[in-house]
Amino acid sequence: MKTRLTFRWFTIKLAGILFALYSAYNVFIIFRDGKYFPVYGIAITALVALLFAVFAVFAWTSEFKDIRFLNIRKAVFIVALLLVFALKLRMIGQTVAYIDFSRLNTLLYGGAYFMTLAALPVLFFYYAFIVKNLPFYPKASVILPLVALLLFAGSFVLEIILFCKYGVGLEASRLRTIVIRPIFYLGFISLSVYFLLPPKLSVPDLPI
């Protein structure tokens, strides 16, 4: 069966490429800077690389039709999404302690963090509970991916301001920040756009 090259197809394949690049970047960090990391830091970085590799595989298998594979794909994606949320959540205490309401740069950092933290469970809820019943939740099927999209985009904008105005980057160097942060955010933005454009309801089991 020939694949139709639609905008929806393009967004999910782009998401796959971006997620794969972010996964490869974390593998690079392990080989390049791993000697400076504690064992715990290496384990976390390796887990991040694995989770984003899972996201990439999820994106690249969007046309698969086998029901058994789709069920496994869905379960693995949901677990990966929850683990990324958990990894992000572990920084909440440090982030709250860093925020100083008299310093705009800390508010920008905190805002970017909390917007991303909020976007991840929105995607989880949409994919875990809404996506298989799209006709029954017409508003939620649009609102939830749109909210996730706006949260990721807003977080990205705040990081751009933080970097351009205050010179604060969230990676080890300016070059890494310039290259990697857009890859991270555009991957999730592309995924949100993909979810915002559901397939035509012509089959009973949607391979989304």
C-alpha positions as a Markdown table, in Angstrom:
| # | Residue | x | y | z |
|---|---|---|---|---|
| 1 | Met | 0.0 | 0.0 | 0.0 |
| 2 | Lys | 1.5 | 3.3 | -1.1 |
| 3 | Thr | 2.0 | 5.9 | 1.6 |
| 4 | Arg | 0.5 | 9.3 | 1.0 |
| 5 | Leu | 2.9 | 12.2 | 1.6 |
| 6 | Thr | 0.7 | 14.5 | 3.6 |
| 7 | Phe | 1.6 | 17.3 | 6.0 |
| 8 | Arg | 0.6 | 14.9 | 8.9 |
| 9 | Trp | 3.1 | 12.3 | 7.6 |
| 10 | Phe | 5.8 | 14.9 | 7.3 |
| 11 | Thr | 5.3 | 16.2 | 10.9 |
| 12 | Ile | 5.6 | 12.7 | 12.4 |
| 13 | Lys | 8.7 | 11.8 | 10.3 |
| 14 | Leu | 10.3 | 15.1 | 11.3 |
| 15 | Ala | 9.5 | 14.4 | 14.9 |
| 16 | Gly | 11.2 | 11.0 | 14.5 |
| 17 | Ile | 14.4 | 12.6 | 13.0 |
| 18 | Leu | 14.5 | 15.2 | 15.8 |
| 19 | Phe | 14.0 | 12.6 | 18.5 |
| 20 | Ala | 16.7 | 10.4 | 17.0 |
| 21 | Leu | 19.1 | 13.4 | 16.9 |
| 22 | Tyr | 18.4 | 14.2 | 20.6 |
| 23 | Ser | 19.0 | 10.5 | 21.5 |
| 24 | Ala | 22.2 | 10.5 | 19.6 |
| 25 | Tyr | 23.3 | 13.7 | 21.4 |
| 26 | Asn | 22.9 | 12.0 | 24.7 |
| 27 | Val | 25.0 | 9.1 | 23.6 |
| 28 | Phe | 27.6 | 11.6 | 22.4 |
| 29 | Ile | 27.5 | 13.2 | 25.9 |
| 30 | Ile | 28.3 | 9.8 | 27.5 |
| 31 | Phe | 31.3 | 9.2 | 25.3 |
| 32 | Arg | 32.5 | 12.8 | 25.3 |
| 33 | Asp | 31.9 | 13.9 | 28.9 |
| 34 | Gly | 31.1 | 10.6 | 30.7 |
| 35 | Lys | 34.4 | 10.6 | 32.5 |
| 36 | Tyr | 33.3 | 13.7 | 34.4 |
| 37 | Phe | 30.0 | 12.2 | 35.4 |
| 38 | Pro | 29.1 | 10.1 | 38.4 |
| 39 | Val | 27.7 | 6.7 | 37.7 |
| 40 | Tyr | 24.2 | 8.0 | 38.4 |
| 41 | Gly | 24.6 | 10.8 | 35.8 |
| 42 | Ile | 25.7 | 8.4 | 33.2 |
| 43 | Ala | 22.8 | 6.1 | 33.9 |
| 44 | Ile | 20.3 | 9.0 | 33.6 |
| 45 | Thr | 21.9 | 10.2 | 30.4 |
| 46 | Ala | 21.7 | 6.7 | 29.0 |
| 47 | Leu | 18.1 | 6.4 | 30.0 |
| 48 | Val | 17.3 | 9.7 | 28.3 |
| 49 | Ala | 19.0 | 8.4 | 25.1 |
| 50 | Leu | 16.9 | 5.2 | 25.2 |
| 51 | Leu | 13.6 | 7.0 | 25.8 |
| 52 | Phe | 14.1 | 9.4 | 22.9 |
| 53 | Ala | 15.1 | 6.5 | 20.7 |
| 54 | Val | 11.8 | 5.0 | 21.7 |
| 55 | Phe | 10.1 | 8.2 | 20.6 |
| 56 | Ala | 11.9 | 8.1 | 17.3 |
| 57 | Val | 10.8 | 4.5 | 16.6 |
| 58 | Phe | 7.2 | 5.5 | 17.6 |
| 59 | Ala | 7.3 | 8.3 | 15.0 |
| 60 | Trp | 8.9 | 6.1 | 12.2 |
| 61 | Thr | 6.3 | 3.3 | 12.6 |
| 62 | Ser | 3.2 | 5.5 | 12.3 |
| 63 | Glu | 2.0 | 3.6 | 9.2 |
| 64 | Phe | 2.2 | 0.1 | 10.7 |
| 65 | Lys | -1.1 | -1.8 | 10.7 |
| 66 | Asp | -0.5 | -4.9 | 12.7 |
| 67 | Ile | -2.8 | -4.7 | 15.8 |
| 68 | Arg | -0.4 | -6.6 | 18.1 |
| 69 | Phe | 2.5 | -4.4 | 17.2 |
| 70 | Leu | 0.4 | -1.2 | 17.6 |
| 71 | Asn | -0.7 | -2.3 | 21.1 |
| 72 | Ile | 3.0 | -2.9 | 22.1 |
| 73 | Arg | 4.0 | 0.4 | 20.4 |
| 74 | Lys | 1.3 | 2.3 | 22.3 |
| 75 | Ala | 2.3 | 0.8 | 25.7 |
| 76 | Val | 6.0 | 1.4 | 25.2 |
| 77 | Phe | 5.4 | 5.0 | 24.1 |
| 78 | Ile | 3.2 | 5.7 | 27.1 |
| 79 | Val | 5.8 | 4.2 | 29.5 |
| 80 | Ala | 8.5 | 6.3 | 27.8 |
| 81 | Leu | 6.5 | 9.5 | 28.1 |
| 82 | Leu | 5.8 | 8.9 | 31.8 |
| 83 | Leu | 9.5 | 8.2 | 32.4 |
| 84 | Val | 10.5 | 11.4 | 30.7 |
| 85 | Phe | 8.0 | 13.2 | 32.9 |
| 86 | Ala | 9.4 | 11.5 | 36.0 |
| 87 | Leu | 13.0 | 12.5 | 35.0 |
| 88 | Lys | 11.8 | 16.1 | 34.5 |
| 89 | Leu | 9.8 | 16.1 | 37.8 |
| 90 | Arg | 12.9 | 15.1 | 39.8 |
| 91 | Met | 14.3 | 18.6 | 39.1 |
| 92 | Ile | 11.3 | 20.4 | 40.6 |
| 93 | Gly | 12.8 | 21.1 | 44.0 |
| 94 | Gln | 16.0 | 22.5 | 42.6 |
| 95 | Thr | 14.0 | 24.6 | 40.1 |
| 96 | Val | 11.7 | 26.1 | 42.8 |
| 97 | Ala | 14.8 | 26.9 | 45.0 |
| 98 | Tyr | 16.4 | 28.6 | 42.0 |
| 99 | Ile | 13.5 | 30.9 | 41.3 |
| 100 | Asp | 13.9 | 34.5 | 42.6 |
| 101 | Phe | 10.9 | 36.8 | 41.9 |
| 102 | Ser | 13.2 | 39.8 | 41.8 |
| 103 | Arg | 15.3 | 38.3 | 39.0 |
| 104 | Leu | 13.6 | 37.9 | 35.6 |
| 105 | Asn | 16.1 | 35.3 | 34.3 |
| 106 | Thr | 15.1 | 32.9 | 37.1 |
| 107 | Leu | 11.4 | 33.4 | 36.3 |
| 108 | Leu | 12.1 | 32.7 | 32.6 |
| 109 | Tyr | 13.9 | 29.5 | 33.6 |
| 110 | Gly | 11.2 | 28.4 | 35.9 |
| 111 | Gly | 8.5 | 29.3 | 33.4 |
| 112 | Ala | 10.2 | 27.2 | 30.7 |
| 113 | Tyr | 10.6 | 24.3 | 33.1 |
| 114 | Phe | 7.0 | 24.2 | 34.4 |
| 115 | Met | 5.5 | 24.7 | 30.9 |
| 116 | Thr | 7.4 | 21.6 | 29.6 |
| 117 | Leu | 6.5 | 19.7 | 32.8 |
| 118 | Ala | 2.8 | 20.5 | 32.2 |
| 119 | Ala | 2.9 | 19.6 | 28.5 |
| 120 | Leu | 4.1 | 16.1 | 29.0 |
| 121 | Pro | 1.1 | 14.8 | 31.1 |
| 122 | Val | -1.2 | 16.5 | 28.6 |
| 123 | Leu | 0.3 | 14.4 | 25.8 |
| 124 | Phe | 0.1 | 11.3 | 28.0 |
| 125 | Phe | -3.6 | 11.9 | 28.8 |
| 126 | Tyr | -4.4 | 12.5 | 25.2 |
| 127 | Tyr | -2.6 | 9.4 | 23.9 |
| 128 | Ala | -3.6 | 7.1 | 26.7 |
| 129 | Phe | -7.3 | 8.0 | 27.0 |
| 130 | Ile | -8.5 | 10.0 | 24.0 |
| 131 | Val | -6.8 | 8.9 | 20.9 |
| 132 | Lys | -8.6 | 5.5 | 20.5 |
| 133 | Asn | -12.0 | 7.2 | 21.0 |
| 134 | Leu | -11.6 | 10.4 | 18.9 |
| 135 | Pro | -15.2 | 10.5 | 17.7 |
| 136 | Phe | -16.5 | 10.6 | 21.3 |
| 137 | Tyr | -14.1 | 13.4 | 22.3 |
| 138 | Pro | -14.1 | 15.9 | 19.4 |
| 139 | Lys | -13.2 | 18.9 | 21.6 |
| 140 | Ala | -10.6 | 17.1 | 23.7 |
| 141 | Ser | -9.0 | 15.7 | 20.6 |
| 142 | Val | -8.2 | 19.2 | 19.5 |
| 143 | Ile | -7.8 | 21.1 | 22.8 |
| 144 | Leu | -5.3 | 18.7 | 24.4 |
| 145 | Pro | -2.7 | 18.5 | 21.5 |
| 146 | Leu | -3.1 | 22.2 | 21.0 |
| 147 | Val | -2.5 | 22.9 | 24.7 |
| 148 | Ala | 0.6 | 20.7 | 24.6 |
| 149 | Leu | 1.8 | 22.5 | 21.4 |
| 150 | Leu | 1.4 | 25.9 | 23.0 |
| 151 | Leu | 3.1 | 24.8 | 26.2 |
| 152 | Phe | 6.2 | 23.4 | 24.4 |
| 153 | Ala | 6.3 | 26.5 | 22.1 |
| 154 | Gly | 6.0 | 28.8 | 25.0 |
| 155 | Ser | 8.7 | 27.1 | 26.9 |
| 156 | Phe | 10.9 | 27.3 | 23.8 |
| 157 | Val | 10.3 | 31.0 | 23.5 |
| 158 | Leu | 11.2 | 31.6 | 27.1 |
| 159 | Glu | 14.5 | 29.7 | 26.7 |
| 160 | Ile | 15.3 | 31.8 | 23.6 |
| 161 | Ile | 14.7 | 34.9 | 25.6 |
| 162 | Leu | 16.8 | 33.5 | 28.5 |
| 163 | Phe | 19.7 | 32.7 | 26.1 |
| 164 | Cys | 19.6 | 35.9 | 24.0 |
| 165 | Lys | 19.0 | 38.4 | 26.8 |
| 166 | Tyr | 20.9 | 36.8 | 29.7 |
| 167 | Gly | 23.3 | 34.5 | 27.9 |
| 168 | Val | 22.0 | 31.5 | 29.9 |
| 169 | Gly | 22.0 | 28.2 | 28.0 |
| 170 | Leu | 20.8 | 24.9 | 29.3 |
| 171 | Glu | 23.5 | 22.8 | 27.7 |
| 172 | Ala | 27.2 | 22.6 | 28.4 |
| 173 | Ser | 28.2 | 25.2 | 25.8 |
| 174 | Arg | 26.6 | 28.0 | 23.7 |
| 175 | Leu | 27.0 | 25.9 | 20.5 |
| 176 | Arg | 25.2 | 22.9 | 22.1 |
| 177 | Thr | 22.5 | 25.1 | 23.4 |
| 178 | Ile | 21.9 | 26.7 | 20.0 |
| 179 | Val | 21.8 | 23.3 | 18.2 |
| 180 | Ile | 20.2 | 21.0 | 20.8 |
| 181 | Arg | 17.5 | 23.0 | 22.5 |
| 182 | Pro | 15.6 | 23.6 | 19.2 |
| 183 | Ile | 15.9 | 19.9 | 18.4 |
| 184 | Phe | 14.4 | 19.0 | 21.8 |
| 185 | Tyr | 11.5 | 21.4 | 21.5 |
| 186 | Leu | 10.8 | 21.1 | 17.8 |
| 187 | Gly | 10.6 | 17.3 | 18.2 |
| 188 | Phe | 7.7 | 17.6 | 20.8 |
| 189 | Ile | 6.1 | 20.5 | 18.8 |
| 190 | Ser | 6.1 | 18.3 | 15.7 |
| 191 | Leu | 4.6 | 15.4 | 17.7 |
| 192 | Ser | 1.9 | 17.7 | 19.0 |
| 193 | Val | 1.0 | 18.9 | 15.5 |
| 194 | Tyr | 0.8 | 15.3 | 14.4 |
| 195 | Phe | -1.7 | 14.5 | 17.2 |
| 196 | Leu | -3.6 | 17.7 | 16.4 |
| 197 | Leu | -4.2 | 16.3 | 12.9 |
| 198 | Pro | -5.8 | 12.9 | 13.5 |
| 199 | Pro | -6.3 | 10.4 | 10.6 |
| 200 | Lys | -9.6 | 10.1 | 8.8 |
| 201 | Leu | -12.0 | 7.9 | 10.7 |
| 202 | Ser | -12.4 | 5.3 | 8.0 |
| 203 | Val | -11.1 | 2.3 | 9.9 |
| 204 | Pro | -12.2 | 1.0 | 13.3 |
| 205 | Asp | -8.7 | 0.8 | 14.8 |
| 206 | Leu | -6.6 | 3.9 | 14.2 |
| 207 | Pro | -2.8 | 3.4 | 13.9 |
| 208 | Ile | -1.9 | 6.7 | 15.4 |
